[in-house]
Amino acid sequence: MQHLEEQIAYLNRTVDELNEVVARQQTDIDQLKRRVGMLMEREANREADSTGAAVFGDERPPHY
């Protein structure tokens, strides 16, 4: 009987730890979704404000 109680206590602790991990991951996912949404909105605004000229951050200047 004591062995079963120990196993249950161990399993309960494991479930609690996993629950904390999942909750933390969900918080991270929510934050990342907000950031991606903000970046998508920023890029859409940039494209709407653009005069049609493409802007490339890693493109070399013409004098190279």
N, CA, C and O atoms as a CHARMM CRD file, in Angstrom:
* protein
*
  256
    1    1 MET  N      0.81700  -1.18700   0.00000 PROA 1      0.00000
    2    1 MET  CA     0.00000   0.00000   0.00000 PROA 1      0.00000
    3    1 MET  C      0.87100   1.26500   0.00000 PROA 1      0.00000
    4    1 MET  O      0.57800   2.23000  -0.70600 PROA 1      0.00000
    5    2 GLN  N      1.93000   1.24500   0.79100 PROA 2      0.00000
    6    2 GLN  CA     2.81300   2.40000   0.86500 PROA 2      0.00000
    7    2 GLN  C      3.48100   2.66000  -0.49200 PROA 2      0.00000
    8    2 GLN  O      3.68100   3.81000  -0.88300 PROA 2      0.00000
    9    3 HSD  N      3.82200   1.58400  -1.19900 PROA 3      0.00000
   10    3 HSD  CA     4.43800   1.72400  -2.51500 PROA 3      0.00000
   11    3 HSD  C      3.49500   2.45000  -3.47500 PROA 3      0.00000
   12    3 HSD  O      3.93300   3.31200  -4.23700 PROA 3      0.00000
   13    4 LEU  N      2.23200   2.11700  -3.44400 PROA 4      0.00000
   14    4 LEU  CA     1.24800   2.77300  -4.30900 PROA 4      0.00000
   15    4 LEU  C      1.09000   4.24900  -3.94400 PROA 4      0.00000
   16    4 LEU  O      0.96000   5.09600  -4.82700 PROA 4      0.00000
   17    5 GLU  N      1.10000   4.55300  -2.66900 PROA 5      0.00000
   18    5 GLU  CA     0.99100   5.95000  -2.24100 PROA 5      0.00000
   19    5 GLU  C      2.20200   6.75500  -2.70600 PROA 5      0.00000
   20    5 GLU  O      2.07100   7.91300  -3.10300 PROA 5      0.00000
   21    6 GLU  N      3.38900   6.13000  -2.65500 PROA 6      0.00000
   22    6 GLU  CA     4.58600   6.80600  -3.12900 PROA 6      0.00000
   23    6 GLU  C      4.50200   7.06000  -4.63100 PROA 6      0.00000
   24    6 GLU  O      4.87000   8.13200  -5.11200 PROA 6      0.00000
   25    7 GLN  N      4.01800   6.07400  -5.35600 PROA 7      0.00000
   26    7 GLN  CA     3.87300   6.22400  -6.80500 PROA 7      0.00000
   27    7 GLN  C      2.87900   7.33800  -7.13500 PROA 7      0.00000
   28    7 GLN  O      3.13000   8.14500  -8.03000 PROA 7      0.00000
   29    8 ILE  N      1.77500   7.38500  -6.43400 PROA 8      0.00000
   30    8 ILE  CA     0.76900   8.41700  -6.66200 PROA 8      0.00000
   31    8 ILE  C      1.36000   9.80300  -6.35900 PROA 8      0.00000
   32    8 ILE  O      1.14000  10.75000  -7.11400 PROA 8      0.00000
   33    9 ALA  N      2.09500   9.91600  -5.27800 PROA 9      0.00000
   34    9 ALA  CA     2.71800  11.19500  -4.93000 PROA 9      0.00000
   35    9 ALA  C      3.71200  11.61300  -6.01900 PROA 9      0.00000
   36    9 ALA  O      3.75700  12.77900  -6.41100 PROA 9      0.00000
   37   10 TYR  N      4.49900  10.66300  -6.49900 PROA 10     0.00000
   38   10 TYR  CA     5.45600  10.94900  -7.56500 PROA 10     0.00000
   39   10 TYR  C      4.73000  11.39400  -8.83100 PROA 10     0.00000
   40   10 TYR  O      5.12000  12.37500  -9.46300 PROA 10     0.00000
   41   11 LEU  N      3.68100  10.67500  -9.19400 PROA 11     0.00000
   42   11 LEU  CA     2.92500  11.01300 -10.40200 PROA 11     0.00000
   43   11 LEU  C      2.24600  12.37400 -10.27100 PROA 11     0.00000
   44   11 LEU  O      2.19100  13.13800 -11.23500 PROA 11     0.00000
   45   12 ASN  N      1.73300  12.67500  -9.09000 PROA 12     0.00000
   46   12 ASN  CA     1.11300  13.98800  -8.87400 PROA 12     0.00000
   47   12 ASN  C      2.13200  15.11200  -9.04100 PROA 12     0.00000
   48   12 ASN  O      1.84000  16.14200  -9.64900 PROA 12     0.00000
   49   13 ARG  N      3.32700  14.90500  -8.49600 PROA 13     0.00000
   50   13 ARG  CA     4.37400  15.91200  -8.63000 PROA 13     0.00000
   51   13 ARG  C      4.76700  16.08300 -10.09500 PROA 13     0.00000
   52   13 ARG  O      4.96100  17.20700 -10.55900 PROA 13     0.00000
   53   14 THR  N      4.88300  14.97900 -10.82200 PROA 14     0.00000
   54   14 THR  CA     5.22700  15.03400 -12.24000 PROA 14     0.00000
   55   14 THR  C      4.16000  15.77400 -13.03900 PROA 14     0.00000
   56   14 THR  O      4.48300  16.59400 -13.89800 PROA 14     0.00000
   57   15 VAL  N      2.90200  15.48900 -12.75900 PROA 15     0.00000
   58   15 VAL  CA     1.80600  16.16200 -13.45200 PROA 15     0.00000
   59   15 VAL  C      1.82600  17.65600 -13.15500 PROA 15     0.00000
   60   15 VAL  O      1.61400  18.46200 -14.06200 PROA 15     0.00000
   61   16 ASP  N      2.07200  18.04100 -11.91800 PROA 16     0.00000
   62   16 ASP  CA     2.15000  19.46000 -11.56300 PROA 16     0.00000
   63   16 ASP  C      3.29900  20.15700 -12.29300 PROA 16     0.00000
   64   16 ASP  O      3.14300  21.27900 -12.77500 PROA 16     0.00000
   65   17 GLU  N      4.44700  19.49200 -12.37100 PROA 17     0.00000
   66   17 GLU  CA     5.59200  20.07200 -13.07300 PROA 17     0.00000
   67   17 GLU  C      5.29800  20.22600 -14.56000 PROA 17     0.00000
   68   17 GLU  O      5.61900  21.25400 -15.15600 PROA 17     0.00000
   69   18 LEU  N      4.68800  19.20800 -15.15600 PROA 18     0.00000
   70   18 LEU  CA     4.34800  19.27700 -16.57600 PROA 18     0.00000
   71   18 LEU  C      3.30600  20.36400 -16.83500 PROA 18     0.00000
   72   18 LEU  O      3.35700  21.04600 -17.85800 PROA 18     0.00000
   73   19 ASN  N      2.37100  20.52200 -15.91400 PROA 19     0.00000
   74   19 ASN  CA     1.36700  21.56100 -16.04700 PROA 19     0.00000
   75   19 ASN  C      2.01300  22.94000 -16.05400 PROA 19     0.00000
   76   19 ASN  O      1.62300  23.80600 -16.83700 PROA 19     0.00000
   77   20 GLU  N      2.99900  23.14800 -15.18700 PROA 20     0.00000
   78   20 GLU  CA     3.72000  24.41900 -15.16200 PROA 20     0.00000
   79   20 GLU  C      4.44900  24.66700 -16.48200 PROA 20     0.00000
   80   20 GLU  O      4.45500  25.78800 -16.99100 PROA 20     0.00000
   81   21 VAL  N      5.05600  23.63400 -17.02600 PROA 21     0.00000
   82   21 VAL  CA     5.77500  23.76000 -18.29400 PROA 21     0.00000
   83   21 VAL  C      4.80700  24.13000 -19.41000 PROA 21     0.00000
   84   21 VAL  O      5.08600  25.03100 -20.20100 PROA 21     0.00000
   85   22 VAL  N      3.68800  23.44900 -19.47600 PROA 22     0.00000
   86   22 VAL  CA     2.70300  23.71900 -20.52500 PROA 22     0.00000
   87   22 VAL  C      2.14000  25.12900 -20.38400 PROA 22     0.00000
   88   22 VAL  O      1.96000  25.82300 -21.38500 PROA 22     0.00000
   89   23 ALA  N      1.86200  25.55900 -19.16600 PROA 23     0.00000
   90   23 ALA  CA     1.34500  26.91200 -18.94100 PROA 23     0.00000
   91   23 ALA  C      2.37100  27.95200 -19.37900 PROA 23     0.00000
   92   23 ALA  O      2.00900  28.95300 -19.99600 PROA 23     0.00000
   93   24 ARG  N      3.63400  27.73000 -19.07000 PROA 24     0.00000
   94   24 ARG  CA     4.69900  28.65700 -19.46900 PROA 24     0.00000
   95   24 ARG  C      4.84100  28.68300 -20.99100 PROA 24     0.00000
   96   24 ARG  O      5.04100  29.74600 -21.57800 PROA 24     0.00000
   97   25 GLN  N      4.73800  27.51900 -21.62800 PROA 25     0.00000
   98   25 GLN  CA     4.82800  27.46100 -23.08300 PROA 25     0.00000
   99   25 GLN  C      3.65100  28.19400 -23.73000 PROA 25     0.00000
  100   25 GLN  O      3.82300  28.87000 -24.74500 PROA 25     0.00000
  101   26 GLN  N      2.46800  28.06400 -23.15000 PROA 26     0.00000
  102   26 GLN  CA     1.30800  28.75100 -23.69800 PROA 26     0.00000
  103   26 GLN  C      1.47400  30.26700 -23.59800 PROA 26     0.00000
  104   26 GLN  O      1.08200  31.00000 -24.50500 PROA 26     0.00000
  105   27 THR  N      2.05600  30.72900 -22.49400 PROA 27     0.00000
  106   27 THR  CA     2.33200  32.15500 -22.34200 PROA 27     0.00000
  107   27 THR  C      3.30700  32.62100 -23.41600 PROA 27     0.00000
  108   27 THR  O      3.11900  33.67800 -24.01900 PROA 27     0.00000
  109   28 ASP  N      4.34700  31.83000 -23.65200 PROA 28     0.00000
  110   28 ASP  CA     5.32400  32.16200 -24.69300 PROA 28     0.00000
  111   28 ASP  C      4.67400  32.18000 -26.07000 PROA 28     0.00000
  112   28 ASP  O      4.94200  33.07800 -26.86900 PROA 28     0.00000
  113   29 ILE  N      3.82900  31.20500 -26.35300 PROA 29     0.00000
  114   29 ILE  CA     3.14500  31.13300 -27.64500 PROA 29     0.00000
  115   29 ILE  C      2.25100  32.35400 -27.83800 PROA 29     0.00000
  116   29 ILE  O      2.24200  32.95000 -28.91500 PROA 29     0.00000
  117   30 ASP  N      1.50500  32.72700 -26.81200 PROA 30     0.00000
  118   30 ASP  CA     0.63700  33.89900 -26.90600 PROA 30     0.00000
  119   30 ASP  C      1.44700  35.16100 -27.18800 PROA 30     0.00000
  120   30 ASP  O      1.05600  35.98800 -28.01100 PROA 30     0.00000
  121   31 GLN  N      2.57900  35.30000 -26.49700 PROA 31     0.00000
  122   31 GLN  CA     3.43500  36.46800 -26.69900 PROA 31     0.00000
  123   31 GLN  C      3.99700  36.48500 -28.12300 PROA 31     0.00000
  124   31 GLN  O      4.03300  37.53500 -28.76600 PROA 31     0.00000
  125   32 LEU  N      4.43300  35.33300 -28.60900 PROA 32     0.00000
  126   32 LEU  CA     4.98100  35.25800 -29.96400 PROA 32     0.00000
  127   32 LEU  C      3.91600  35.55100 -31.01300 PROA 32     0.00000
  128   32 LEU  O      4.20200  36.19500 -32.02300 PROA 32     0.00000
  129   33 LYS  N      2.69600  35.08800 -30.78400 PROA 33     0.00000
  130   33 LYS  CA     1.60000  35.38700 -31.71700 PROA 33     0.00000
  131   33 LYS  C      1.34300  36.88700 -31.78000 PROA 33     0.00000
  132   33 LYS  O      1.13100  37.43500 -32.86100 PROA 33     0.00000
  133   34 ARG  N      1.36000  37.55200 -30.62900 PROA 34     0.00000
  134   34 ARG  CA     1.16700  39.00700 -30.62200 PROA 34     0.00000
  135   34 ARG  C      2.28700  39.70000 -31.39000 PROA 34     0.00000
  136   34 ARG  O      2.03300  40.61700 -32.17100 PROA 34     0.00000
  137   35 ARG  N      3.51700  39.26500 -31.16900 PROA 35     0.00000
  138   35 ARG  CA     4.65500  39.88000 -31.86000 PROA 35     0.00000
  139   35 ARG  C      4.57200  39.67200 -33.36800 PROA 35     0.00000
  140   35 ARG  O      4.81900  40.60000 -34.13900 PROA 35     0.00000
  141   36 VAL  N      4.22700  38.46800 -33.78900 PROA 36     0.00000
  142   36 VAL  CA     4.10500  38.19600 -35.22500 PROA 36     0.00000
  143   36 VAL  C      2.98200  39.04900 -35.81200 PROA 36     0.00000
  144   36 VAL  O      3.12300  39.58700 -36.91000 PROA 36     0.00000
  145   37 GLY  N      1.87800  39.17300 -35.09500 PROA 37     0.00000
  146   37 GLY  CA     0.78200  40.01700 -35.56000 PROA 37     0.00000
  147   37 GLY  C      1.21800  41.46500 -35.72000 PROA 37     0.00000
  148   37 GLY  O      0.86900  42.12100 -36.70200 PROA 37     0.00000
  149   38 MET  N      1.97900  41.96100 -34.75400 PROA 38     0.00000
  150   38 MET  CA     2.47600  43.34000 -34.83500 PROA 38     0.00000
  151   38 MET  C      3.42600  43.50200 -36.01700 PROA 38     0.00000
  152   38 MET  O      3.37600  44.51200 -36.71900 PROA 38     0.00000
  153   39 LEU  N      4.29400  42.51200 -36.24200 PROA 39     0.00000
  154   39 LEU  CA     5.21700  42.58800 -37.36900 PROA 39     0.00000
  155   39 LEU  C      4.48100  42.52800 -38.70400 PROA 39     0.00000
  156   39 LEU  O      4.83500  43.23600 -39.64700 PROA 39     0.00000
  157   40 MET  N      3.46300  41.68500 -38.77800 PROA 40     0.00000
  158   40 MET  CA     2.66900  41.59300 -40.00500 PROA 40     0.00000
  159   40 MET  C      1.96100  42.91900 -40.27600 PROA 40     0.00000
  160   40 MET  O      1.91300  43.38600 -41.41400 PROA 40     0.00000
  161   41 GLU  N      1.41800  43.51500 -39.22700 PROA 41     0.00000
  162   41 GLU  CA     0.74300  44.80200 -39.37800 PROA 41     0.00000
  163   41 GLU  C      1.73100  45.88600 -39.79400 PROA 41     0.00000
  164   41 GLU  O      1.43200  46.70600 -40.66200 PROA 41     0.00000
  165   42 ARG  N      2.90300  45.88900 -39.17600 PROA 42     0.00000
  166   42 ARG  CA     3.92900  46.87700 -39.51700 PROA 42     0.00000
  167   42 ARG  C      4.35300  46.72900 -40.97200 PROA 42     0.00000
  168   42 ARG  O      4.50400  47.72300 -41.68200 PROA 42     0.00000
  169   43 GLU  N      4.54600  45.49400 -41.41600 PROA 43     0.00000
  170   43 GLU  CA     4.95500  45.25900 -42.80100 PROA 43     0.00000
  171   43 GLU  C      3.83900  45.65200 -43.77000 PROA 43     0.00000
  172   43 GLU  O      4.11200  46.20700 -44.83400 PROA 43     0.00000
  173   44 ALA  N      2.59500  45.37100 -43.41400 PROA 44     0.00000
  174   44 ALA  CA     1.47700  45.76600 -44.27000 PROA 44     0.00000
  175   44 ALA  C      1.41200  47.28300 -44.38700 PROA 44     0.00000
  176   44 ALA  O      1.16400  47.81100 -45.47100 PROA 44     0.00000
  177   45 ASN  N      1.63200  47.98300 -43.28600 PROA 45     0.00000
  178   45 ASN  CA     1.64900  49.45100 -43.32600 PROA 45     0.00000
  179   45 ASN  C      2.80800  49.96000 -44.16900 PROA 45     0.00000
  180   45 ASN  O      2.65700  50.92600 -44.91700 PROA 45     0.00000
  181   46 ARG  N      3.95700  49.32100 -44.05400 PROA 46     0.00000
  182   46 ARG  CA     5.12600  49.73300 -44.82200 PROA 46     0.00000
  183   46 ARG  C      4.86300  49.53800 -46.31600 PROA 46     0.00000
  184   46 ARG  O      5.21800  50.39100 -47.12900 PROA 46     0.00000
  185   47 GLU  N      4.23900  48.40900 -46.67400 PROA 47     0.00000
  186   47 GLU  CA     3.93200  48.15200 -48.07600 PROA 47     0.00000
  187   47 GLU  C      2.88800  49.14300 -48.59100 PROA 47     0.00000
  188   47 GLU  O      2.96500  49.58500 -49.73800 PROA 47     0.00000
  189   48 ALA  N      1.92200  49.49100 -47.75700 PROA 48     0.00000
  190   48 ALA  CA     0.89100  50.43600 -48.16900 PROA 48     0.00000
  191   48 ALA  C      1.47700  51.83200 -48.35200 PROA 48     0.00000
  192   48 ALA  O      1.04600  52.56900 -49.23900 PROA 48     0.00000
  193   49 ASP  N      2.44700  52.20500 -47.53200 PROA 49     0.00000
  194   49 ASP  CA     3.06300  53.52700 -47.60900 PROA 49     0.00000
  195   49 ASP  C      4.15300  53.59700 -48.67500 PROA 49     0.00000
  196   49 ASP  O      4.58400  54.68600 -49.05500 PROA 49     0.00000
  197   50 SER  N      4.58900  52.46100 -49.14600 PROA 50     0.00000
  198   50 SER  CA     5.69500  52.39000 -50.09700 PROA 50     0.00000
  199   50 SER  C      5.27100  52.96900 -51.44100 PROA 50     0.00000
  200   50 SER  O      4.10400  52.89800 -51.82500 PROA 50     0.00000
  201   51 THR  N      6.23500  53.53900 -52.14200 PROA 51     0.00000
  202   51 THR  CA     5.97800  54.09900 -53.47200 PROA 51     0.00000
  203   51 THR  C      6.19900  53.05800 -54.55400 PROA 51     0.00000
  204   51 THR  O      6.28200  53.40300 -55.73300 PROA 51     0.00000
  205   52 GLY  N      6.29500  51.82400 -54.18600 PROA 52     0.00000
  206   52 GLY  CA     6.51900  50.76600 -55.15700 PROA 52     0.00000
  207   52 GLY  C      7.96500  50.32700 -55.22000 PROA 52     0.00000
  208   52 GLY  O      8.26800  49.29500 -55.81900 PROA 52     0.00000
  209   53 ALA  N      8.86100  51.08200 -54.61900 PROA 53     0.00000
  210   53 ALA  CA    10.27200  50.71200 -54.62500 PROA 53     0.00000
  211   53 ALA  C     10.52900  49.70900 -53.51000 PROA 53     0.00000
  212   53 ALA  O     10.12200  49.92100 -52.36700 PROA 53     0.00000
  213   54 ALA  N     11.19400  48.63700 -53.84300 PROA 54     0.00000
  214   54 ALA  CA    11.51000  47.61400 -52.85200 PROA 54     0.00000
  215   54 ALA  C     12.69600  48.07000 -52.01800 PROA 54     0.00000
  216   54 ALA  O     13.66200  48.62300 -52.54500 PROA 54     0.00000
  217   55 VAL  N     12.61800  47.83800 -50.73300 PROA 55     0.00000
  218   55 VAL  CA    13.70800  48.17900 -49.82500 PROA 55     0.00000
  219   55 VAL  C     14.28700  46.88200 -49.28200 PROA 55     0.00000
  220   55 VAL  O     13.59400  46.10600 -48.62400 PROA 55     0.00000
  221   56 PHE  N     15.55100  46.65800 -49.56300 PROA 56     0.00000
  222   56 PHE  CA    16.21500  45.45100 -49.10000 PROA 56     0.00000
  223   56 PHE  C     17.30700  45.84900 -48.12700 PROA 56     0.00000
  224   56 PHE  O     18.21800  46.59300 -48.49000 PROA 56     0.00000
  225   57 GLY  N     17.23000  45.37200 -46.91200 PROA 57     0.00000
  226   57 GLY  CA    18.18900  45.72400 -45.88900 PROA 57     0.00000
  227   57 GLY  C     19.56500  45.13900 -46.10700 PROA 57     0.00000
  228   57 GLY  O     20.55900  45.70000 -45.64600 PROA 57     0.00000
  229   58 ASP  N     19.63800  44.00800 -46.81000 PROA 58     0.00000
  230   58 ASP  CA    20.93900  43.36200 -46.99400 PROA 58     0.00000
  231   58 ASP  C     21.48900  43.59100 -48.39600 PROA 58     0.00000
  232   58 ASP  O     22.47200  42.95400 -48.77400 PROA 58     0.00000
  233   59 GLU  N     20.88900  44.47600 -49.17200 PROA 59     0.00000
  234   59 GLU  CA    21.36000  44.75100 -50.52200 PROA 59     0.00000
  235   59 GLU  C     22.56200  45.68500 -50.47400 PROA 59     0.00000
  236   59 GLU  O     22.57500  46.63900 -49.69700 PROA 59     0.00000
  237   60 ARG  N     23.56000  45.42000 -51.28900 PROA 60     0.00000
  238   60 ARG  CA    24.75000  46.27200 -51.31500 PROA 60     0.00000
  239   60 ARG  C     24.42500  47.57500 -52.03200 PROA 60     0.00000
  240   60 ARG  O     23.63100  47.60000 -52.97200 PROA 60     0.00000
  241   61 PRO  N     25.04500  48.65200 -51.57800 PROA 61     0.00000
  242   61 PRO  CA    24.87200  49.92500 -52.27800 PROA 61     0.00000
  243   61 PRO  C     25.39300  49.84600 -53.70500 PROA 61     0.00000
  244   61 PRO  O     26.23500  48.99500 -53.99400 PROA 61     0.00000
  245   62 PRO  N     24.91900  50.71000 -54.61500 PROA 62     0.00000
  246   62 PRO  CA    25.30500  50.62200 -56.02800 PROA 62     0.00000
  247   62 PRO  C     26.78300  50.84900 -56.29500 PROA 62     0.00000
  248   62 PRO  O     27.27700  50.41400 -57.33500 PROA 62     0.00000
  249   63 HSD  N     27.50500  51.50300 -55.41200 PROA 63     0.00000
  250   63 HSD  CA    28.91900  51.77500 -55.68800 PROA 63     0.00000
  251   63 HSD  C     29.82400  50.58200 -55.39900 PROA 63     0.00000
  252   63 HSD  O     31.03900  50.69800 -55.56400 PROA 63     0.00000
  253   64 TYR  N     29.28900  49.45100 -54.97900 PROA 64     0.00000
  254   64 TYR  CA    30.11700  48.25500 -54.75500 PROA 64     0.00000
  255   64 TYR  C     30.21300  47.43700 -55.98800 PROA 64     0.00000
  256   64 TYR  O     30.86900  46.39500 -55.98800 PROA 64     0.00000
